[in-house]
Amino acid sequence: IFKQNEKEMNLYNFYIANTNYLINMFNLIEKEIINTIKNNLPFPAYELVLKSSHLFNIINARGILSITERQFFVLRIRKYAFKIAHLYLKNTVKK
């Protein structure tokens, strides 16, 4: 059922995707993650972290990142996931 979908997504992710666009999108989403955390909204922030992780996976699949750059992306995602988890716990405990 999903054979054509898999074929097209693989083609896009490994050969077609505009990596400059994806990196820009990652950076924009990161800014929005910061905004949602500042506004005490862990659920939208979580959704945005998932999007950033997906973008990272596509960027990484293209093989354009050095080992240092790859680590930098991973650490950015982990940092926000950690902040969001703490924000969620803080909001849950105080209710």
N, C-alpha and C positions, 0 to 999 in steps of 0.2 A: 504494500500500500504506500509506503513512504520512500520507495526506492528513488523516484525522481527528485523528491525533496532532498534526500541525502546527497544525491549527486550534485544538485545545484548549490546546496549550502557548502559542500566541500569545495567546489569550484570557486565560489565566492570567497570563502574564508582563507583558502590557501593561495589564490592567484589574483583575484579581481579586486578585493576590498581595498579602498583608498586608505592607506595607513595614516597619512597626515590627517585626514578627516577623522579617523577613529581616535587618534591621539587627542585631537582638539575636542572631540565629544567627551572623552575620558576626563579631560581637564574641566570642561563645563559641568559635567556631572559631579565632579569633586567639589566644585564651588557650591553647587546646590546641596550636597551632603552637609557641608559646613553650615549653610543657611538653615537647613532643617534641624540640625543639632542645636544651633543657637536658639532656635524657636521652640525647643523642647518637644520635638516631634520624632520619636524613635521609629515609628512604622514607615513613614515616607522615607526617612533616612535609610532604613534597612532595604527598602525596594531599590533605592538609588545605588546602594553598595552592591546589590546583586547585578544591576546594570553595568556598573563599573567593572565588576569581575568578569562579566561576559565580554565586554569590550577588550579587556586585557587578554583574555584567552584568544580572541581573534587576532589581536596585534601580535601576541606571542607566536601564534601559529604561522604567521608570515615570516618569522625568523629575522626580524629587523632589529631586535633589541640585543644589546650586549648583555653579558652576565650581570654587570653592575646596574644597567637600566632595568633589567627584568626584576632584580631584587628590589630596586627602588619602587617600582609599581606594586609589587607584592606587599611591601611594607606600608605603603600608603593605604591600600585596601584594608590590611589588618588593623592599622591604627584606627580607622573609622569604624570598623566592625566592633572593636574593643570599646570605643566611646559610645557607640549605639547600645551595646549590651549593658553598659553601666547606666546609661540614661534610662533604658527600659526598666532596669532594676530599681533605680531611684524613683521613677514614677509609680511603679507597682507597690513598693514598700510604703510610700507616703499616703496611699489611698486607703 
